[in-house]
């Protein structure tokens, strides 16, 4: 009697469960799409409609020569969140959103949390400086690999951005928003407030850009300067479309259009 030789069992893995494939070059498009769809699903689940985004340096902590900016960002986020809860008509609006790290980002999330509001953190994986702060609302914190997908979610829901002093990253985020506004690529206007007028007027000579014809006076009017939390809050209250009441379309509807 001849016994059939036992064959080895072949173990197969579905492509979407294969870490080697998902982490490789061929699946880059899948990874990019994931950084679009995962926040989309979360924002839909949590009924997030619009945000006020805080930009600024990760290097500005509670202590040190620039501690004032940390405390001002914290206070402004607290004021914004308190005001938002008063005008929301049953649906939270104008959630404070930051880059999710330390410094000004931490201050913004912290101030919003201290006011009893939900707050968003769009973190980016970097070798240094960028670690998620402890004040982001559970379920509303995200870790991005691709800068451009992170910036998409900064701008897509933003009604306003408040830009505190910062370096390359902050400048990148500021000019990305200004360029999108200038070129009409946004489906709604975004209020831009530069916080710390002395810093910004020294770092960027907007008047010279107008003088040399590189931007128009109308372009220069896309932003306002503020030096105190209550002043910045007043600008936001004057500019934001509270009359919409419902806070604009649902996130899923908004993205679909």
VENFENFEN-V984037 format. One record per pair of residues at least 6 apart in sequence whose C-alpha atoms are under 8 Angstrom apart, sorted by the first residue. I is the first residue (numbers start at 1). GAP is how many residues later the second one is. Records with the same first field share a line. If there is no record, write none. Layout:
I=GAP, GAP
This chain:
15=6, 7
16=6
21=6
22=6, 8, 9
32=114, 117
35=109, 111, 114, 115
36=113
39=103
40=211, 212
42=97, 98
43=6, 97, 208
44=206, 207, 208
47=203, 204
48=44, 45, 47, 202, 203
49=44, 45, 108, 198, 199, 200, 201, 202
50=43, 44, 45, 107, 108, 109, 197, 198
51=42, 43, 44, 45, 46, 106, 107, 108, 109
52=42, 43, 44, 45, 106, 107, 108, 109, 110
53=43, 44, 45, 101, 105, 107, 108, 109
54=19, 42, 43, 44, 45, 50, 51, 54, 107, 108, 109, 110
55=43, 44, 49, 50, 106, 107, 108, 109, 111, 115, 118
56=47, 48, 49, 107, 108, 109, 110, 111, 114
57=46, 47, 48, 107, 108, 109, 110, 112, 113
58=43, 44, 45, 46, 47, 71, 72, 108
59=43, 44, 45, 70
60=6, 7, 9, 10, 43, 44
61=6, 9, 41, 42, 43
62=6, 8, 9, 41
69=35, 95, 96
70=33, 34, 37
71=36
72=156, 157
73=31, 34, 35, 38, 91, 156
74=30, 33, 34, 35, 36, 37, 38
75=36, 154
76=32, 35, 153, 154, 156, 157
77=19, 30, 31, 32, 33, 34, 35
78=30, 33, 34, 35, 36, 37
79=36, 150, 151, 154
80=14, 16, 32, 153
81=13, 14, 15, 31, 34, 35, 36
82=33, 35
84=8, 9, 10, 11
85=7, 8, 32
87=6, 155, 158
88=157, 158, 159
89=156, 157
91=155
93=154
94=65
95=22, 23, 24, 25
96=12, 13, 16, 22, 23, 24
97=11, 12, 22, 23, 24, 25, 57
98=7, 8, 10, 11, 22, 23, 24
99=6, 22, 23, 24, 25
100=6, 9, 20, 21, 22, 23, 24, 31, 32, 33, 36, 41
101=20, 22, 28, 29, 30, 31, 32
102=27, 28, 29, 30, 31
104=60
106=27, 28, 29
109=10, 11, 12, 26, 27
110=25, 26
112=6, 7
113=6, 22, 23, 24
118=18, 19
119=16, 17, 18, 21
120=16, 17, 20, 21
121=11, 15, 19, 20, 21
122=19, 20, 21, 22, 28, 32
123=7, 8, 9, 18, 19, 20, 21, 27
124=6, 19, 20, 21, 22, 23, 26
125=6, 18, 19, 20
144=6
151=22
155=22
158=32
159=29, 30, 31, 32, 81
160=30, 31, 32, 33, 76, 80
161=29, 30, 31, 32
162=30, 31, 32, 33
163=7, 11, 29, 30, 31, 32
164=30, 31, 32
165=30, 31, 34, 35
178=44
180=6
181=8, 9, 41
182=37
191=31, 32, 45, 48, 49
192=30, 31, 32
193=30, 31, 32, 33, 39
194=6, 29, 30, 31, 32
195=30, 31, 32, 33, 37
196=29, 30, 31
197=28, 29, 30
206=14
207=13
209=6
210=6, 7, 10
226=6
